[in-house]
Amino acid sequence: MSYTKYGIRPELVERVKVKMKNPVMKDRVKMLLNGVTKYDLQDRTKVKKLIRTSAGILQENLTEQQEDQLIAFVIGQKIDPSNTLHLIKLWAMFR
């Protein structure tokens, strides 16, 4: 599924992709996500906290609507961080 189906703007995705090329920001986001489970990524409260913290690290100001769209996207993807196929699917979506 494409992130645009959730109302996420391609401009936001491109800005985040550029910021994630910064090794310092990338490492901070990786540390934040270290140990996250598939159950964490299905919990709306935990996903919201992860998105807000990530946005702070990347210095992105998200509106409430954008946060809701991102939360719906993450939950809708049913991501299992320990499943390589899930990670490849996400990588392909954002490359």
PDB file of N, CA, C and O in Angstrom:
ATOM      1  N   MET A   1       0.827  -1.191   0.000  1.00  0.00           N
ATOM      2  CA  MET A   1       0.000   0.000   0.000  1.00  0.00           C
ATOM      3  C   MET A   1       0.860   1.238   0.000  1.00  0.00           C
ATOM      4  O   MET A   1       1.896   1.297   0.662  1.00  0.00           O
ATOM      5  N   SER A   2       0.433   2.192  -0.724  1.00  0.00           N
ATOM      6  CA  SER A   2       1.184   3.428  -0.836  1.00  0.00           C
ATOM      7  C   SER A   2       0.813   4.389   0.292  1.00  0.00           C
ATOM      8  O   SER A   2      -0.338   4.448   0.724  1.00  0.00           O
ATOM      9  N   TYR A   3       1.790   5.123   0.749  1.00  0.00           N
ATOM     10  CA  TYR A   3       1.546   6.107   1.805  1.00  0.00           C
ATOM     11  C   TYR A   3       0.616   7.219   1.346  1.00  0.00           C
ATOM     12  O   TYR A   3      -0.033   7.859   2.173  1.00  0.00           O
ATOM     13  N   THR A   4       0.540   7.460   0.039  1.00  0.00           N
ATOM     14  CA  THR A   4      -0.346   8.514  -0.454  1.00  0.00           C
ATOM     15  C   THR A   4      -1.814   8.151  -0.251  1.00  0.00           C
ATOM     16  O   THR A   4      -2.664   9.038  -0.174  1.00  0.00           O
ATOM     17  N   LYS A   5      -2.116   6.869  -0.165  1.00  0.00           N
ATOM     18  CA  LYS A   5      -3.498   6.441   0.083  1.00  0.00           C
ATOM     19  C   LYS A   5      -3.956   6.831   1.483  1.00  0.00           C
ATOM     20  O   LYS A   5      -5.154   6.866   1.765  1.00  0.00           O
ATOM     21  N   TYR A   6      -2.997   7.124   2.358  1.00  0.00           N
ATOM     22  CA  TYR A   6      -3.310   7.551   3.720  1.00  0.00           C
ATOM     23  C   TYR A   6      -3.304   9.079   3.841  1.00  0.00           C
ATOM     24  O   TYR A   6      -3.496   9.623   4.928  1.00  0.00           O
ATOM     25  N   GLY A   7      -3.084   9.756   2.724  1.00  0.00           N
ATOM     26  CA  GLY A   7      -3.086  11.215   2.731  1.00  0.00           C
ATOM     27  C   GLY A   7      -1.742  11.830   3.083  1.00  0.00           C
ATOM     28  O   GLY A   7      -1.654  13.040   3.291  1.00  0.00           O
ATOM     29  N   ILE A   8      -0.706  11.029   3.151  1.00  0.00           N
ATOM     30  CA  ILE A   8       0.631  11.532   3.486  1.00  0.00           C
ATOM     31  C   ILE A   8       1.217  12.164   2.230  1.00  0.00           C
ATOM     32  O   ILE A   8       1.270  11.545   1.167  1.00  0.00           O
ATOM     33  N   ARG A   9       1.651  13.398   2.375  1.00  0.00           N
ATOM     34  CA  ARG A   9       2.133  14.159   1.211  1.00  0.00           C
ATOM     35  C   ARG A   9       3.550  13.725   0.817  1.00  0.00           C
ATOM     36  O   ARG A   9       4.407  13.539   1.681  1.00  0.00           O
ATOM     37  N   PRO A  10       3.791  13.566  -0.479  1.00  0.00           N
ATOM     38  CA  PRO A  10       5.131  13.184  -0.954  1.00  0.00           C
ATOM     39  C   PRO A  10       6.214  14.188  -0.550  1.00  0.00           C
ATOM     40  O   PRO A  10       7.369  13.804  -0.365  1.00  0.00           O
ATOM     41  N   GLU A  11       5.856  15.469  -0.411  1.00  0.00           N
ATOM     42  CA  GLU A  11       6.836  16.484  -0.016  1.00  0.00           C
ATOM     43  C   GLU A  11       7.378  16.193   1.388  1.00  0.00           C
ATOM     44  O   GLU A  11       8.573  16.346   1.640  1.00  0.00           O
ATOM     45  N   LEU A  12       6.499  15.778   2.289  1.00  0.00           N
ATOM     46  CA  LEU A  12       6.914  15.427   3.646  1.00  0.00           C
ATOM     47  C   LEU A  12       7.860  14.234   3.605  1.00  0.00           C
ATOM     48  O   LEU A  12       8.895  14.235   4.273  1.00  0.00           O
ATOM     49  N   VAL A  13       7.513  13.232   2.837  1.00  0.00           N
ATOM     50  CA  VAL A  13       8.349  12.029   2.729  1.00  0.00           C
ATOM     51  C   VAL A  13       9.726  12.385   2.180  1.00  0.00           C
ATOM     52  O   VAL A  13      10.738  11.890   2.677  1.00  0.00           O
ATOM     53  N   GLU A  14       9.775  13.233   1.168  1.00  0.00           N
ATOM     54  CA  GLU A  14      11.058  13.627   0.572  1.00  0.00           C
ATOM     55  C   GLU A  14      11.916  14.401   1.572  1.00  0.00           C
ATOM     56  O   GLU A  14      13.125  14.178   1.649  1.00  0.00           O
ATOM     57  N   ARG A  15      11.301  15.311   2.343  1.00  0.00           N
ATOM     58  CA  ARG A  15      12.053  16.067   3.351  1.00  0.00           C
ATOM     59  C   ARG A  15      12.642  15.124   4.401  1.00  0.00           C
ATOM     60  O   ARG A  15      13.798  15.269   4.800  1.00  0.00           O
ATOM     61  N   VAL A  16      11.842  14.168   4.837  1.00  0.00           N
ATOM     62  CA  VAL A  16      12.300  13.218   5.852  1.00  0.00           C
ATOM     63  C   VAL A  16      13.422  12.348   5.279  1.00  0.00           C
ATOM     64  O   VAL A  16      14.399  12.074   5.976  1.00  0.00           O
ATOM     65  N   LYS A  17      13.300  11.916   4.042  1.00  0.00           N
ATOM     66  CA  LYS A  17      14.338  11.095   3.417  1.00  0.00           C
ATOM     67  C   LYS A  17      15.670  11.847   3.378  1.00  0.00           C
ATOM     68  O   LYS A  17      16.723  11.272   3.656  1.00  0.00           O
ATOM     69  N   VAL A  18      15.616  13.135   3.030  1.00  0.00           N
ATOM     70  CA  VAL A  18      16.836  13.941   2.981  1.00  0.00           C
ATOM     71  C   VAL A  18      17.430  14.078   4.379  1.00  0.00           C
ATOM     72  O   VAL A  18      18.642  13.949   4.552  1.00  0.00           O
ATOM     73  N   LYS A  19      16.594  14.335   5.368  1.00  0.00           N
ATOM     74  CA  LYS A  19      17.081  14.498   6.741  1.00  0.00           C
ATOM     75  C   LYS A  19      17.656  13.194   7.286  1.00  0.00           C
ATOM     76  O   LYS A  19      18.604  13.218   8.071  1.00  0.00           O
ATOM     77  N   MET A  20      17.094  12.059   6.878  1.00  0.00           N
ATOM     78  CA  MET A  20      17.588  10.765   7.352  1.00  0.00           C
ATOM     79  C   MET A  20      18.951  10.413   6.746  1.00  0.00           C
ATOM     80  O   MET A  20      19.596   9.468   7.200  1.00  0.00           O
ATOM     81  N   LYS A  21      19.391  11.150   5.741  1.00  0.00           N
ATOM     82  CA  LYS A  21      20.729  10.926   5.187  1.00  0.00           C
ATOM     83  C   LYS A  21      21.804  11.498   6.103  1.00  0.00           C
ATOM     84  O   LYS A  21      22.981  11.163   5.965  1.00  0.00           O
ATOM     85  N   ASN A  22      21.406  12.363   7.040  1.00  0.00           N
ATOM     86  CA  ASN A  22      22.331  12.894   8.035  1.00  0.00           C
ATOM     87  C   ASN A  22      22.610  11.780   9.039  1.00  0.00           C
ATOM     88  O   ASN A  22      21.686  11.315   9.707  1.00  0.00           O
ATOM     89  N   PRO A  23      23.872  11.337   9.164  1.00  0.00           N
ATOM     90  CA  PRO A  23      24.180  10.195  10.031  1.00  0.00           C
ATOM     91  C   PRO A  23      23.781  10.402  11.498  1.00  0.00           C
ATOM     92  O   PRO A  23      23.386   9.446  12.166  1.00  0.00           O
ATOM     93  N   VAL A  24      23.877  11.617  12.000  1.00  0.00           N
ATOM     94  CA  VAL A  24      23.529  11.876  13.394  1.00  0.00           C
ATOM     95  C   VAL A  24      22.031  11.671  13.612  1.00  0.00           C
ATOM     96  O   VAL A  24      21.621  11.004  14.561  1.00  0.00           O
ATOM     97  N   MET A  25      21.220  12.247  12.728  1.00  0.00           N
ATOM     98  CA  MET A  25      19.765  12.096  12.846  1.00  0.00           C
ATOM     99  C   MET A  25      19.358  10.637  12.647  1.00  0.00           C
ATOM    100  O   MET A  25      18.501  10.118  13.362  1.00  0.00           O
ATOM    101  N   LYS A  26      19.977   9.988  11.677  1.00  0.00           N
ATOM    102  CA  LYS A  26      19.666   8.590  11.394  1.00  0.00           C
ATOM    103  C   LYS A  26      19.954   7.722  12.623  1.00  0.00           C
ATOM    104  O   LYS A  26      19.147   6.865  12.981  1.00  0.00           O
ATOM    105  N   ASP A  27      21.097   7.942  13.264  1.00  0.00           N
ATOM    106  CA  ASP A  27      21.447   7.146  14.444  1.00  0.00           C
ATOM    107  C   ASP A  27      20.493   7.409  15.599  1.00  0.00           C
ATOM    108  O   ASP A  27      20.155   6.482  16.335  1.00  0.00           O
ATOM    109  N   ARG A  28      20.052   8.649  15.775  1.00  0.00           N
ATOM    110  CA  ARG A  28      19.116   8.964  16.855  1.00  0.00           C
ATOM    111  C   ARG A  28      17.769   8.281  16.623  1.00  0.00           C
ATOM    112  O   ARG A  28      17.157   7.770  17.561  1.00  0.00           O
ATOM    113  N   VAL A  29      17.311   8.276  15.370  1.00  0.00           N
ATOM    114  CA  VAL A  29      16.040   7.609  15.058  1.00  0.00           C
ATOM    115  C   VAL A  29      16.195   6.097  15.224  1.00  0.00           C
ATOM    116  O   VAL A  29      15.294   5.435  15.740  1.00  0.00           O
ATOM    117  N   LYS A  30      17.335   5.547  14.788  1.00  0.00           N
ATOM    118  CA  LYS A  30      17.571   4.108  14.947  1.00  0.00           C
ATOM    119  C   LYS A  30      17.576   3.714  16.418  1.00  0.00           C
ATOM    120  O   LYS A  30      17.036   2.669  16.779  1.00  0.00           O
ATOM    121  N   MET A  31      18.185   4.548  17.278  1.00  0.00           N
ATOM    122  CA  MET A  31      18.197   4.250  18.718  1.00  0.00           C
ATOM    123  C   MET A  31      16.779   4.288  19.283  1.00  0.00           C
ATOM    124  O   MET A  31      16.422   3.472  20.132  1.00  0.00           O
ATOM    125  N   LEU A  32      15.972   5.240  18.807  1.00  0.00           N
ATOM    126  CA  LEU A  32      14.585   5.344  19.259  1.00  0.00           C
ATOM    127  C   LEU A  32      13.809   4.075  18.912  1.00  0.00           C
ATOM    128  O   LEU A  32      13.018   3.586  19.717  1.00  0.00           O
ATOM    129  N   LEU A  33      14.038   3.552  17.725  1.00  0.00           N
ATOM    130  CA  LEU A  33      13.280   2.399  17.241  1.00  0.00           C
ATOM    131  C   LEU A  33      13.881   1.052  17.660  1.00  0.00           C
ATOM    132  O   LEU A  33      13.283   0.003  17.419  1.00  0.00           O
ATOM    133  N   ASN A  34      15.039   1.081  18.275  1.00  0.00           N
ATOM    134  CA  ASN A  34      15.686  -0.150  18.721  1.00  0.00           C
ATOM    135  C   ASN A  34      14.798  -0.853  19.754  1.00  0.00           C
ATOM    136  O   ASN A  34      14.410  -0.254  20.758  1.00  0.00           O
ATOM    137  N   GLY A  35      14.483  -2.111  19.501  1.00  0.00           N
ATOM    138  CA  GLY A  35      13.684  -2.888  20.433  1.00  0.00           C
ATOM    139  C   GLY A  35      12.182  -2.770  20.237  1.00  0.00           C
ATOM    140  O   GLY A  35      11.416  -3.359  20.999  1.00  0.00           O
ATOM    141  N   VAL A  36      11.745  -2.022  19.233  1.00  0.00           N
ATOM    142  CA  VAL A  36      10.305  -1.891  18.964  1.00  0.00           C
ATOM    143  C   VAL A  36       9.800  -3.206  18.376  1.00  0.00           C
ATOM    144  O   VAL A  36      10.444  -3.800  17.511  1.00  0.00           O
ATOM    145  N   THR A  37       8.652  -3.647  18.853  1.00  0.00           N
ATOM    146  CA  THR A  37       8.083  -4.913  18.391  1.00  0.00           C
ATOM    147  C   THR A  37       6.877  -4.666  17.498  1.00  0.00           C
ATOM    148  O   THR A  37       6.393  -3.540  17.385  1.00  0.00           O
ATOM    149  N   LYS A  38       6.396  -5.733  16.864  1.00  0.00           N
ATOM    150  CA  LYS A  38       5.208  -5.611  16.019  1.00  0.00           C
ATOM    151  C   LYS A  38       3.993  -5.218  16.854  1.00  0.00           C
ATOM    152  O   LYS A  38       3.074  -4.569  16.354  1.00  0.00           O
ATOM    153  N   TYR A  39       3.991  -5.608  18.121  1.00  0.00           N
ATOM    154  CA  TYR A  39       2.874  -5.252  19.002  1.00  0.00           C
ATOM    155  C   TYR A  39       2.911  -3.765  19.350  1.00  0.00           C
ATOM    156  O   TYR A  39       1.868  -3.121  19.466  1.00  0.00           O
ATOM    157  N   ASP A  40       4.119  -3.225  19.514  1.00  0.00           N
ATOM    158  CA  ASP A  40       4.264  -1.790  19.756  1.00  0.00           C
ATOM    159  C   ASP A  40       3.728  -0.996  18.560  1.00  0.00           C
ATOM    160  O   ASP A  40       3.116   0.059  18.727  1.00  0.00           O
ATOM    161  N   LEU A  41       3.967  -1.517  17.355  1.00  0.00           N
ATOM    162  CA  LEU A  41       3.560  -0.812  16.136  1.00  0.00           C
ATOM    163  C   LEU A  41       2.080  -0.995  15.813  1.00  0.00           C
ATOM    164  O   LEU A  41       1.597  -0.467  14.811  1.00  0.00           O
ATOM    165  N   GLN A  42       1.359  -1.731  16.645  1.00  0.00           N
ATOM    166  CA  GLN A  42      -0.090  -1.846  16.500  1.00  0.00           C
ATOM    167  C   GLN A  42      -0.816  -1.106  17.633  1.00  0.00           C
ATOM    168  O   GLN A  42      -2.046  -1.071  17.670  1.00  0.00           O
ATOM    169  N   ASP A  43      -0.054  -0.526  18.541  1.00  0.00           N
ATOM    170  CA  ASP A  43      -0.607   0.223  19.675  1.00  0.00           C
ATOM    171  C   ASP A  43      -0.607   1.703  19.320  1.00  0.00           C
ATOM    172  O   ASP A  43       0.451   2.319  19.192  1.00  0.00           O
ATOM    173  N   ARG A  44      -1.802   2.269  19.162  1.00  0.00           N
ATOM    174  CA  ARG A  44      -1.944   3.657  18.714  1.00  0.00           C
ATOM    175  C   ARG A  44      -1.162   4.639  19.594  1.00  0.00           C
ATOM    176  O   ARG A  44      -0.524   5.558  19.079  1.00  0.00           O
ATOM    177  N   THR A  45      -1.207   4.453  20.900  1.00  0.00           N
ATOM    178  CA  THR A  45      -0.522   5.358  21.827  1.00  0.00           C
ATOM    179  C   THR A  45       0.992   5.306  21.638  1.00  0.00           C
ATOM    180  O   THR A  45       1.653   6.344  21.608  1.00  0.00           O
ATOM    181  N   LYS A  46       1.536   4.109  21.513  1.00  0.00           N
ATOM    182  CA  LYS A  46       2.983   3.958  21.327  1.00  0.00           C
ATOM    183  C   LYS A  46       3.428   4.505  19.975  1.00  0.00           C
ATOM    184  O   LYS A  46       4.475   5.143  19.869  1.00  0.00           O
ATOM    185  N   VAL A  47       2.630   4.252  18.948  1.00  0.00           N
ATOM    186  CA  VAL A  47       2.968   4.756  17.612  1.00  0.00           C
ATOM    187  C   VAL A  47       2.960   6.285  17.620  1.00  0.00           C
ATOM    188  O   VAL A  47       3.842   6.914  17.036  1.00  0.00           O
ATOM    189  N   LYS A  48       1.978   6.875  18.275  1.00  0.00           N
ATOM    190  CA  LYS A  48       1.899   8.337  18.349  1.00  0.00           C
ATOM    191  C   LYS A  48       3.139   8.899  19.038  1.00  0.00           C
ATOM    192  O   LYS A  48       3.700   9.898  18.589  1.00  0.00           O
ATOM    193  N   LYS A  49       3.565   8.264  20.123  1.00  0.00           N
ATOM    194  CA  LYS A  49       4.758   8.718  20.841  1.00  0.00           C
ATOM    195  C   LYS A  49       5.996   8.585  19.962  1.00  0.00           C
ATOM    196  O   LYS A  49       6.834   9.486  19.933  1.00  0.00           O
ATOM    197  N   LEU A  50       6.117   7.469  19.247  1.00  0.00           N
ATOM    198  CA  LEU A  50       7.263   7.270  18.354  1.00  0.00           C
ATOM    199  C   LEU A  50       7.285   8.315  17.242  1.00  0.00           C
ATOM    200  O   LEU A  50       8.348   8.832  16.897  1.00  0.00           O
ATOM    201  N   ILE A  51       6.126   8.625  16.683  1.00  0.00           N
ATOM    202  CA  ILE A  51       6.050   9.607  15.604  1.00  0.00           C
ATOM    203  C   ILE A  51       6.415  10.997  16.121  1.00  0.00           C
ATOM    204  O   ILE A  51       7.171  11.723  15.476  1.00  0.00           O
ATOM    205  N   ARG A  52       5.887  11.361  17.268  1.00  0.00           N
ATOM    206  CA  ARG A  52       6.190  12.685  17.831  1.00  0.00           C
ATOM    207  C   ARG A  52       7.673  12.816  18.166  1.00  0.00           C
ATOM    208  O   ARG A  52       8.284  13.851  17.899  1.00  0.00           O
ATOM    209  N   THR A  53       8.246  11.774  18.746  1.00  0.00           N
ATOM    210  CA  THR A  53       9.663  11.820  19.094  1.00  0.00           C
ATOM    211  C   THR A  53      10.524  11.872  17.835  1.00  0.00           C
ATOM    212  O   THR A  53      11.498  12.622  17.780  1.00  0.00           O
ATOM    213  N   SER A  54      10.172  11.083  16.834  1.00  0.00           N
ATOM    214  CA  SER A  54      10.907  11.087  15.566  1.00  0.00           C
ATOM    215  C   SER A  54      10.816  12.450  14.890  1.00  0.00           C
ATOM    216  O   SER A  54      11.807  12.956  14.362  1.00  0.00           O
ATOM    217  N   ALA A  55       9.642  13.032  14.908  1.00  0.00           N
ATOM    218  CA  ALA A  55       9.455  14.355  14.307  1.00  0.00           C
ATOM    219  C   ALA A  55      10.317  15.388  15.034  1.00  0.00           C
ATOM    220  O   ALA A  55      10.870  16.290  14.404  1.00  0.00           O
ATOM    221  N   GLY A  56      10.431  15.263  16.332  1.00  0.00           N
ATOM    222  CA  GLY A  56      11.283  16.174  17.098  1.00  0.00           C
ATOM    223  C   GLY A  56      12.742  16.017  16.727  1.00  0.00           C
ATOM    224  O   GLY A  56      13.456  17.006  16.564  1.00  0.00           O
ATOM    225  N   ILE A  57      13.186  14.786  16.593  1.00  0.00           N
ATOM    226  CA  ILE A  57      14.569  14.514  16.205  1.00  0.00           C
ATOM    227  C   ILE A  57      14.853  15.113  14.830  1.00  0.00           C
ATOM    228  O   ILE A  57      15.907  15.710  14.608  1.00  0.00           O
ATOM    229  N   LEU A  58      13.905  14.949  13.916  1.00  0.00           N
ATOM    230  CA  LEU A  58      14.081  15.418  12.535  1.00  0.00           C
ATOM    231  C   LEU A  58      13.669  16.881  12.353  1.00  0.00           C
ATOM    232  O   LEU A  58      13.749  17.417  11.248  1.00  0.00           O
ATOM    233  N   GLN A  59      13.233  17.517  13.424  1.00  0.00           N
ATOM    234  CA  GLN A  59      12.808  18.923  13.404  1.00  0.00           C
ATOM    235  C   GLN A  59      11.704  19.161  12.372  1.00  0.00           C
ATOM    236  O   GLN A  59      11.740  20.120  11.601  1.00  0.00           O
ATOM    237  N   GLU A  60      10.735  18.268  12.385  1.00  0.00           N
ATOM    238  CA  GLU A  60       9.558  18.384  11.523  1.00  0.00           C
ATOM    239  C   GLU A  60       8.368  18.775  12.387  1.00  0.00           C
ATOM    240  O   GLU A  60       8.079  18.107  13.380  1.00  0.00           O
ATOM    241  N   ASN A  61       7.685  19.836  12.026  1.00  0.00           N
ATOM    242  CA  ASN A  61       6.473  20.235  12.734  1.00  0.00           C
ATOM    243  C   ASN A  61       5.285  19.581  12.040  1.00  0.00           C
ATOM    244  O   ASN A  61       4.953  19.920  10.904  1.00  0.00           O
ATOM    245  N   LEU A  62       4.650  18.644  12.731  1.00  0.00           N
ATOM    246  CA  LEU A  62       3.518  17.928  12.152  1.00  0.00           C
ATOM    247  C   LEU A  62       2.218  18.473  12.722  1.00  0.00           C
ATOM    248  O   LEU A  62       2.119  18.773  13.911  1.00  0.00           O
ATOM    249  N   THR A  63       1.234  18.594  11.858  1.00  0.00           N
ATOM    250  CA  THR A  63      -0.093  18.967  12.324  1.00  0.00           C
ATOM    251  C   THR A  63      -0.756  17.739  12.932  1.00  0.00           C
ATOM    252  O   THR A  63      -0.279  16.619  12.754  1.00  0.00           O
ATOM    253  N   GLU A  64      -1.841  17.945  13.640  1.00  0.00           N
ATOM    254  CA  GLU A  64      -2.597  16.828  14.223  1.00  0.00           C
ATOM    255  C   GLU A  64      -3.072  15.879  13.119  1.00  0.00           C
ATOM    256  O   GLU A  64      -3.059  14.659  13.283  1.00  0.00           O
ATOM    257  N   GLN A  65      -3.489  16.459  11.999  1.00  0.00           N
ATOM    258  CA  GLN A  65      -3.959  15.645  10.871  1.00  0.00           C
ATOM    259  C   GLN A  65      -2.822  14.791  10.303  1.00  0.00           C
ATOM    260  O   GLN A  65      -3.017  13.613  10.005  1.00  0.00           O
ATOM    261  N   GLN A  66      -1.643  15.383  10.156  1.00  0.00           N
ATOM    262  CA  GLN A  66      -0.502  14.623   9.645  1.00  0.00           C
ATOM    263  C   GLN A  66      -0.132  13.490  10.600  1.00  0.00           C
ATOM    264  O   GLN A  66       0.175  12.379  10.166  1.00  0.00           O
ATOM    265  N   GLU A  67      -0.163  13.778  11.904  1.00  0.00           N
ATOM    266  CA  GLU A  67       0.117  12.722  12.888  1.00  0.00           C
ATOM    267  C   GLU A  67      -0.877  11.578  12.747  1.00  0.00           C
ATOM    268  O   GLU A  67      -0.491  10.409  12.742  1.00  0.00           O
ATOM    269  N   ASP A  68      -2.155  11.916  12.633  1.00  0.00           N
ATOM    270  CA  ASP A  68      -3.188  10.882  12.493  1.00  0.00           C
ATOM    271  C   ASP A  68      -2.987  10.056  11.224  1.00  0.00           C
ATOM    272  O   ASP A  68      -3.184   8.841  11.235  1.00  0.00           O
ATOM    273  N   GLN A  69      -2.594  10.715  10.129  1.00  0.00           N
ATOM    274  CA  GLN A  69      -2.345  10.005   8.877  1.00  0.00           C
ATOM    275  C   GLN A  69      -1.162   9.038   9.030  1.00  0.00           C
ATOM    276  O   GLN A  69      -1.214   7.899   8.565  1.00  0.00           O
ATOM    277  N   LEU A  70      -0.101   9.508   9.687  1.00  0.00           N
ATOM    278  CA  LEU A  70       1.075   8.660   9.888  1.00  0.00           C
ATOM    279  C   LEU A  70       0.757   7.483  10.810  1.00  0.00           C
ATOM    280  O   LEU A  70       1.214   6.365  10.574  1.00  0.00           O
ATOM    281  N   ILE A  71      -0.020   7.735  11.848  1.00  0.00           N
ATOM    282  CA  ILE A  71      -0.418   6.658  12.763  1.00  0.00           C
ATOM    283  C   ILE A  71      -1.231   5.613  12.013  1.00  0.00           C
ATOM    284  O   ILE A  71      -0.987   4.414  12.147  1.00  0.00           O
ATOM    285  N   ALA A  72      -2.202   6.072  11.221  1.00  0.00           N
ATOM    286  CA  ALA A  72      -3.032   5.145  10.446  1.00  0.00           C
ATOM    287  C   ALA A  72      -2.176   4.335   9.474  1.00  0.00           C
ATOM    288  O   ALA A  72      -2.417   3.144   9.277  1.00  0.00           O
ATOM    289  N   PHE A  73      -1.182   4.976   8.869  1.00  0.00           N
ATOM    290  CA  PHE A  73      -0.296   4.292   7.938  1.00  0.00           C
ATOM    291  C   PHE A  73       0.493   3.190   8.641  1.00  0.00           C
ATOM    292  O   PHE A  73       0.530   2.052   8.173  1.00  0.00           O
ATOM    293  N   VAL A  74       1.121   3.529   9.764  1.00  0.00           N
ATOM    294  CA  VAL A  74       1.948   2.555  10.481  1.00  0.00           C
ATOM    295  C   VAL A  74       1.102   1.370  10.940  1.00  0.00           C
ATOM    296  O   VAL A  74       1.495   0.216  10.771  1.00  0.00           O
ATOM    297  N   ILE A  75      -0.045   1.658  11.514  1.00  0.00           N
ATOM    298  CA  ILE A  75      -0.909   0.577  11.992  1.00  0.00           C
ATOM    299  C   ILE A  75      -1.438  -0.249  10.813  1.00  0.00           C
ATOM    300  O   ILE A  75      -1.533  -1.473  10.903  1.00  0.00           O
ATOM    301  N   GLY A  76      -1.776   0.417   9.717  1.00  0.00           N
ATOM    302  CA  GLY A  76      -2.315  -0.271   8.544  1.00  0.00           C
ATOM    303  C   GLY A  76      -1.321  -1.184   7.852  1.00  0.00           C
ATOM    304  O   GLY A  76      -1.719  -2.136   7.180  1.00  0.00           O
ATOM    305  N   GLN A  77      -0.034  -0.911   8.004  1.00  0.00           N
ATOM    306  CA  GLN A  77       0.986  -1.740   7.353  1.00  0.00           C
ATOM    307  C   GLN A  77       1.252  -3.034   8.097  1.00  0.00           C
ATOM    308  O   GLN A  77       1.838  -3.958   7.532  1.00  0.00           O
ATOM    309  N   LYS A  78       0.830  -3.122   9.363  1.00  0.00           N
ATOM    310  CA  LYS A  78       1.053  -4.324  10.183  1.00  0.00           C
ATOM    311  C   LYS A  78       2.522  -4.768  10.124  1.00  0.00           C
ATOM    312  O   LYS A  78       2.839  -5.920   9.825  1.00  0.00           O
ATOM    313  N   ILE A  79       3.395  -3.813  10.419  1.00  0.00           N
ATOM    314  CA  ILE A  79       4.839  -4.020  10.306  1.00  0.00           C
ATOM    315  C   ILE A  79       5.347  -4.909  11.436  1.00  0.00           C
ATOM    316  O   ILE A  79       5.012  -4.715  12.605  1.00  0.00           O
ATOM    317  N   ASP A  80       6.160  -5.882  11.058  1.00  0.00           N
ATOM    318  CA  ASP A  80       6.884  -6.700  12.024  1.00  0.00           C
ATOM    319  C   ASP A  80       8.372  -6.405  11.801  1.00  0.00           C
ATOM    320  O   ASP A  80       8.947  -6.868  10.816  1.00  0.00           O
ATOM    321  N   PRO A  81       9.001  -5.640  12.704  1.00  0.00           N
ATOM    322  CA  PRO A  81      10.402  -5.253  12.499  1.00  0.00           C
ATOM    323  C   PRO A  81      11.375  -6.427  12.439  1.00  0.00           C
ATOM    324  O   PRO A  81      12.498  -6.270  11.962  1.00  0.00           O
ATOM    325  N   SER A  82      10.964  -7.594  12.913  1.00  0.00           N
ATOM    326  CA  SER A  82      11.854  -8.750  12.856  1.00  0.00           C
ATOM    327  C   SER A  82      11.641  -9.581  11.589  1.00  0.00           C
ATOM    328  O   SER A  82      12.321 -10.587  11.385  1.00  0.00           O
ATOM    329  N   ASN A  83      10.704  -9.166  10.744  1.00  0.00           N
ATOM    330  CA  ASN A  83      10.423  -9.879   9.505  1.00  0.00           C
ATOM    331  C   ASN A  83      11.099  -9.149   8.342  1.00  0.00           C
ATOM    332  O   ASN A  83      10.717  -8.032   7.993  1.00  0.00           O
ATOM    333  N   THR A  84      12.090  -9.782   7.760  1.00  0.00           N
ATOM    334  CA  THR A  84      12.859  -9.158   6.685  1.00  0.00           C
ATOM    335  C   THR A  84      11.979  -8.764   5.500  1.00  0.00           C
ATOM    336  O   THR A  84      12.208  -7.723   4.885  1.00  0.00           O
ATOM    337  N   LEU A  85      10.986  -9.573   5.173  1.00  0.00           N
ATOM    338  CA  LEU A  85      10.109  -9.259   4.036  1.00  0.00           C
ATOM    339  C   LEU A  85       9.325  -7.962   4.281  1.00  0.00           C
ATOM    340  O   LEU A  85       9.116  -7.183   3.352  1.00  0.00           O
ATOM    341  N   HIS A  86       8.895  -7.731   5.510  1.00  0.00           N
ATOM    342  CA  HIS A  86       8.187  -6.488   5.842  1.00  0.00           C
ATOM    343  C   HIS A  86       9.120  -5.289   5.648  1.00  0.00           C
ATOM    344  O   HIS A  86       8.716  -4.256   5.115  1.00  0.00           O
ATOM    345  N   LEU A  87      10.360  -5.442   6.085  1.00  0.00           N
ATOM    346  CA  LEU A  87      11.312  -4.349   5.970  1.00  0.00           C
ATOM    347  C   LEU A  87      11.666  -4.058   4.509  1.00  0.00           C
ATOM    348  O   LEU A  87      11.832  -2.900   4.127  1.00  0.00           O
ATOM    349  N   ILE A  88      11.780  -5.098   3.706  1.00  0.00           N
ATOM    350  CA  ILE A  88      12.046  -4.911   2.275  1.00  0.00           C
ATOM    351  C   ILE A  88      10.882  -4.206   1.605  1.00  0.00           C
ATOM    352  O   ILE A  88      11.085  -3.339   0.756  1.00  0.00           O
ATOM    353  N   LYS A  89       9.663  -4.570   1.979  1.00  0.00           N
ATOM    354  CA  LYS A  89       8.462  -3.930   1.425  1.00  0.00           C
ATOM    355  C   LYS A  89       8.458  -2.436   1.745  1.00  0.00           C
ATOM    356  O   LYS A  89       8.158  -1.609   0.883  1.00  0.00           O
ATOM    357  N   LEU A  90       8.792  -2.101   2.984  1.00  0.00           N
ATOM    358  CA  LEU A  90       8.837  -0.688   3.366  1.00  0.00           C
ATOM    359  C   LEU A  90       9.964   0.042   2.637  1.00  0.00           C
ATOM    360  O   LEU A  90       9.783   1.164   2.163  1.00  0.00           O
ATOM    361  N   TRP A  91      11.109  -0.594   2.555  1.00  0.00           N
ATOM    362  CA  TRP A  91      12.234   0.024   1.865  1.00  0.00           C
ATOM    363  C   TRP A  91      11.861   0.331   0.414  1.00  0.00           C
ATOM    364  O   TRP A  91      12.158   1.413  -0.093  1.00  0.00           O
ATOM    365  N   ALA A  92      11.214  -0.618  -0.245  1.00  0.00           N
ATOM    366  CA  ALA A  92      10.815  -0.432  -1.637  1.00  0.00           C
ATOM    367  C   ALA A  92       9.799   0.715  -1.782  1.00  0.00           C
ATOM    368  O   ALA A  92       9.797   1.430  -2.785  1.00  0.00           O
ATOM    369  N   MET A  93       8.951   0.875  -0.782  1.00  0.00           N
ATOM    370  CA  MET A  93       7.934   1.912  -0.830  1.00  0.00           C
ATOM    371  C   MET A  93       8.563   3.311  -0.744  1.00  0.00           C
ATOM    372  O   MET A  93       8.038   4.259  -1.326  1.00  0.00           O
ATOM    373  N   PHE A  94       9.673   3.442  -0.028  1.00  0.00           N
ATOM    374  CA  PHE A  94      10.241   4.764   0.233  1.00  0.00           C
ATOM    375  C   PHE A  94      11.569   5.028  -0.469  1.00  0.00           C
ATOM    376  O   PHE A  94      12.211   6.044  -0.200  1.00  0.00           O
ATOM    377  N   ARG A  95      11.986   4.153  -1.345  1.00  0.00           N
ATOM    378  CA  ARG A  95      13.285   4.397  -2.000  1.00  0.00           C
ATOM    379  C   ARG A  95      13.216   5.447  -3.052  1.00  0.00           C
ATOM    380  O   ARG A  95      14.227   5.755  -3.683  1.00  0.00           O
TER     381      ARG A  95
END
